[in-house]
Amino acid sequence: MAIETETGQAGRGLDQVDQGEATRAFARIGLLSFGGPAAQIAVMHRILVEEKGWLTEKQFLHALNFCMLLPGPEAMQLATYAGWLMHGVRGGLVAGLLFIAPGLVMMLALSAVFIVAGDVPVIAGLLYGLKAAVLAVVVQALIKVSGRALGSAAMIVIAVSAFVGIALLRLPFPLIIALAALIGAALHIMAPHLLPAAKDTDKADAPDATVRGQNHGAVARAAGLWLAIWLVPLAALLVLAGPGNMFADAALFFSQTAIVTFGGAYAVLAYVGQQAVDLYGWLTPDEMLIGLGLAETTLGPLVLVLVFVGFVGGASLGGMESLAGGLLGGLVAAFFTFVPCFLWIFAGAPYVEALRHVRWLAAALAAITAAVVGVIANLAVWFGLNVLFGAFDLVRTGPLYLPDIGWAGFDWTAALIGIAAAVALIRFRLGLFAVLGAAAVAGVVATMLA
């Protein structure tokens, strides 16, 4: 694909960046990708904009804005977009793979340790403390996201409605996202002042709308290739293995998840919880918490928690060596989660500037962002109930599904670890890795004393 030259801060054309040098830079980014998307995006900005000068501030922000509109992990897609800017599809593929590879290897290894040694007291204690601290991480994410997304009364109403829909009415996550998008587009037509993100942009300050690499035939070929890479293996699994086979079901499930994961890993976990836990029974709510805790401590995007889901689901199959089944399940989850991300970038990046100026789309995405706040709030409640009370049932009262909990089973130790983690993260702003490590140690001590 042809890439037109644009000069970065250091005066070098993007097409003049050496492929080997770019590969080393993206490998470095992948090895520094701890701390969630905010930290990962900051690392990319420091290396690609400030240190190397390969991208201007304007280019970096335009790419980030586009990736925030897409389903899937925005940091991984930003790395892919930056690589595409420099060396086309080949550069984007190298950058994206280098971003996820270290975390994928770590998650597969930690999942294997969990399957083999999950019942060892020290491991159980470590995971006990880890999942209590994860509750604080989710609450912190809720505070941050709501502060950015809920800038008007309409946004608050959408967020509360999304929470009621997914927590109390048990509506599917994709339906909530679709309804939010329709409401946002409708408000743009009838009352645009209620949606700050839908206001007119300053035309004089708008970026150049030139489509980078505007070769429509090349874009179509790249999109067709990645669509085939995604859908041909999916169809083969469904045909050869048949419905009801865990790996075929997982391929279809993670493909669907890749399409609706607006809002990142925190938002999608509510959807995954409804399906992987309640419908398929691949793992328990407690194991889902453990998976998110492991994802928080590894390199790469938090959505790598889906690799843990696939690993535990594959390892649970009878008639197959547990680790072999787990490895296959984890790789199936990774493949069908991340391949669509490359499709979104390679098909959409050439038209990013045109997308940025579609006002009704901006309004719809603003409403989706508000709905994601409600979904994350549900995730915080769901996590909290599982951490503090253990397993619980849902009781249907009219159209509502309400949790049936027993206060006698309240876990004070987990509550204290969670509160301490929340204070450390929110009040004192300590590093995520240090807080999770301290919580894991506390969990080990509490388990050994018990």
MOBEL-V847952 format. One record per backbone hydrogen bond with DSSP energy under -1.0 kcal/mol. NH is the residue of the N-H (numbers start at 1). CO is the residue of the C=O. E is the energy in kcal/mol with one decimal. If there is no record, write none. Layout:
# MOBEL-V847952
((NH | CO | E) (NH | CO | E))
This chain:
# MOBEL-V847952
((8 | 12 | -2.0) (10 | 53 | -1.3) (11 | 8 | -1.7) (14 | 6 | -1.1) (16 | 13 | -1.8) (17 | 14 | -1.1) (22 | 18 | -2.5) (23 | 19 | -2.6) (24 | 20 | -2.2) (25 | 21 | -2.0) (26 | 22 | -2.5) (27 | 23 | -2.1) (28 | 24 | -1.9) (29 | 25 | -2.0) (30 | 26 | -2.3) (31 | 27 | -1.7) (32 | 29 | -1.1) (34 | 32 | -1.1) (40 | 36 | -2.2) (41 | 37 | -2.9) (42 | 38 | -1.9) (43 | 39 | -2.1) (44 | 40 | -2.1) (45 | 41 | -2.4) (46 | 42 | -2.3) (47 | 43 | -2.2) (48 | 44 | -3.1) (49 | 45 | -1.8) (50 | 45 | -1.9) (51 | 46 | -2.7) (52 | 47 | -2.6) (54 | 48 | -1.6) (55 | 48 | -1.7) (60 | 56 | -2.5) (61 | 57 | -2.4) (62 | 58 | -2.2) (63 | 59 | -2.5) (64 | 60 | -2.4) (65 | 61 | -2.7) (66 | 62 | -2.0) (67 | 63 | -2.3) (68 | 64 | -2.0) (69 | 66 | -1.1) (70 | 67 | -1.0) (72 | 261 | -1.8) (77 | 73 | -2.0) (78 | 74 | -2.2) (79 | 75 | -2.1) (80 | 76 | -2.0) (81 | 77 | -2.6) (82 | 78 | -2.6) (83 | 79 | -2.3) (84 | 80 | -2.3) (85 | 81 | -2.3) (86 | 82 | -1.2) (87 | 83 | -2.6) (88 | 84 | -2.2) (91 | 87 | -1.3) (92 | 88 | -2.4) (93 | 89 | -2.5) (94 | 90 | -2.3) (95 | 91 | -2.4) (96 | 92 | -2.6) (97 | 93 | -2.4) (98 | 94 | -2.3) (99 | 95 | -1.4) (100 | 96 | -1.6) (101 | 97 | -2.4) (104 | 100 | -2.5) (105 | 101 | -2.4) (106 | 102 | -2.1) (107 | 103 | -2.7) (108 | 104 | -2.4) (109 | 105 | -2.1) (110 | 106 | -2.8) (111 | 107 | -2.4) (112 | 108 | -1.9) (113 | 109 | -2.1) (114 | 110 | -2.3) (115 | 111 | -2.3) (116 | 112 | -2.5) (117 | 113 | -3.3) (118 | 114 | -1.2) (120 | 117 | -1.6) (124 | 120 | -3.2) (125 | 121 | -2.7) (126 | 122 | -2.3) (127 | 123 | -2.4) (128 | 124 | -2.0) (129 | 125 | -2.3) (130 | 126 | -2.0) (131 | 127 | -2.4) (132 | 128 | -1.4) (133 | 129 | -1.8) (134 | 130 | -1.8) (135 | 131 | -1.0) (137 | 133 | -1.7) (138 | 134 | -2.5) (139 | 135 | -2.1) (140 | 136 | -2.4) (141 | 137 | -2.3) (142 | 138 | -2.3) (143 | 139 | -2.2) (144 | 140 | -2.3) (145 | 141 | -2.8) (146 | 142 | -2.4) (147 | 143 | -1.8) (148 | 144 | -1.3) (149 | 145 | -2.5) (150 | 146 | -2.1) (151 | 149 | -1.3) (156 | 152 | -1.8) (157 | 153 | -2.4) (158 | 154 | -2.2) (159 | 155 | -2.4) (160 | 156 | -2.7) (161 | 157 | -2.5) (162 | 158 | -2.3) (163 | 159 | -2.2) (164 | 160 | -2.5) (165 | 161 | -2.6) (166 | 162 | -2.4) (167 | 163 | -2.8) (168 | 164 | -1.6) (169 | 164 | -2.0) (171 | 165 | -3.1) (176 | 172 | -1.8) (177 | 173 | -2.3) (178 | 174 | -2.4) (179 | 175 | -2.6) (180 | 176 | -2.4) (181 | 177 | -2.2) (182 | 178 | -2.2) (183 | 179 | -2.5) (184 | 180 | -2.6) (185 | 181 | -2.4) (186 | 182 | -2.4) (187 | 183 | -2.7) (188 | 184 | -1.8) (189 | 185 | -1.2) (190 | 186 | -2.5) (191 | 187 | -2.8) (194 | 191 | -1.9) (195 | 192 | -1.6) (198 | 195 | -2.1) (199 | 196 | -1.5) (214 | 211 | -1.0) (215 | 213 | -2.8) (219 | 215 | -2.4) (220 | 216 | -2.4) (221 | 217 | -2.3) (222 | 218 | -2.5) (223 | 219 | -2.7) (224 | 220 | -2.6) (225 | 221 | -2.5) (226 | 222 | -2.3) (227 | 223 | -2.1) (228 | 224 | -2.0) (229 | 225 | -2.4) (230 | 226 | -1.5) (231 | 227 | -3.0) (232 | 228 | -2.3) (235 | 231 | -2.9) (236 | 232 | -2.5) (237 | 233 | -2.4) (238 | 234 | -2.2) (239 | 235 | -2.3) (240 | 236 | -3.0) (241 | 237 | -2.2) (245 | 242 | -1.5) (249 | 245 | -3.0) (250 | 246 | -2.8) (251 | 247 | -2.3) (252 | 248 | -2.1) (253 | 249 | -2.7) (254 | 250 | -3.0) (255 | 251 | -1.5) (256 | 252 | -2.2) (257 | 253 | -2.4) (258 | 254 | -1.9) (260 | 256 | -1.2) (262 | 260 | -1.7) (264 | 261 | -1.1) (268 | 264 | -2.0) (269 | 265 | -1.6) (272 | 268 | -2.8) (273 | 269 | -2.9) (274 | 270 | -1.7) (275 | 271 | -1.7) (276 | 272 | -2.2) (278 | 273 | -1.6) (280 | 275 | -3.1) (282 | 276 | -2.2) (288 | 284 | -2.0) (289 | 285 | -1.9) (290 | 286 | -1.8) (291 | 287 | -2.5) (292 | 288 | -2.0) (293 | 289 | -2.2) (294 | 290 | -2.4) (295 | 291 | -2.4) (296 | 292 | -2.2) (304 | 301 | -1.8) (305 | 302 | -2.0) (306 | 303 | -2.2) (307 | 304 | -1.4) (308 | 304 | -1.1) (309 | 305 | -1.9) (310 | 306 | -2.4) (311 | 307 | -2.4) (312 | 308 | -2.8) (313 | 309 | -2.3) (314 | 310 | -2.5) (315 | 311 | -2.5) (316 | 312 | -1.0) (317 | 314 | -1.2) (325 | 321 | -2.6) (326 | 322 | -2.6) (327 | 323 | -2.8) (328 | 324 | -2.3) (329 | 325 | -2.5) (330 | 326 | -2.8) (331 | 327 | -2.3) (332 | 328 | -2.4) (333 | 329 | -2.2) (334 | 330 | -2.3) (335 | 331 | -2.8) (336 | 332 | -2.3) (337 | 333 | -1.0) (338 | 334 | -2.4) (339 | 335 | -2.2) (342 | 338 | -1.3) (343 | 339 | -1.6) (344 | 340 | -2.5) (345 | 341 | -1.8) (346 | 342 | -2.7) (347 | 343 | -2.2) (348 | 344 | -2.0) (349 | 345 | -3.0) (351 | 348 | -1.8) (352 | 349 | -1.8) (355 | 351 | -2.1) (356 | 352 | -1.9) (358 | 355 | -1.5) (362 | 358 | -1.8) (363 | 359 | -2.1) (364 | 360 | -2.3) (365 | 361 | -2.5) (366 | 362 | -1.9) (367 | 363 | -1.9) (368 | 364 | -1.9) (369 | 365 | -2.3) (370 | 366 | -1.8) (371 | 367 | -2.3) (372 | 368 | -2.2) (373 | 369 | -1.1) (374 | 370 | -1.1) (375 | 371 | -1.9) (376 | 372 | -2.6) (377 | 373 | -2.2) (378 | 374 | -1.9) (379 | 375 | -2.0) (380 | 376 | -2.4) (381 | 377 | -2.1) (382 | 378 | -3.0) (383 | 379 | -3.0) (384 | 380 | -2.6) (385 | 381 | -2.6) (386 | 382 | -1.8) (387 | 383 | -2.8) (388 | 384 | -2.7) (389 | 385 | -2.0) (393 | 404 | -1.0) (395 | 402 | -3.6) (397 | 400 | -3.0) (400 | 397 | -1.9) (401 | 168 | -2.6) (402 | 395 | -3.0) (404 | 393 | -3.3) (409 | 406 | -1.8) (410 | 407 | -1.6) (411 | 388 | -2.5) (415 | 411 | -1.9) (416 | 412 | -2.4) (417 | 413 | -2.3) (418 | 414 | -2.6) (419 | 415 | -2.6) (420 | 416 | -2.5) (421 | 417 | -2.3) (422 | 418 | -2.3) (423 | 419 | -2.6) (424 | 420 | -2.3) (425 | 421 | -2.4) (426 | 422 | -3.1) (427 | 423 | -1.3) (428 | 423 | -1.9) (430 | 424 | -2.9) (435 | 431 | -2.2) (436 | 432 | -2.6) (437 | 433 | -2.2) (438 | 434 | -2.4) (439 | 435 | -2.4) (440 | 436 | -2.3) (441 | 437 | -2.1) (442 | 438 | -2.4) (443 | 439 | -2.4) (444 | 440 | -2.0) (445 | 441 | -2.5) (446 | 442 | -2.6) (447 | 443 | -2.2) (448 | 444 | -2.5) (449 | 445 | -2.4) (450 | 446 | -1.9))
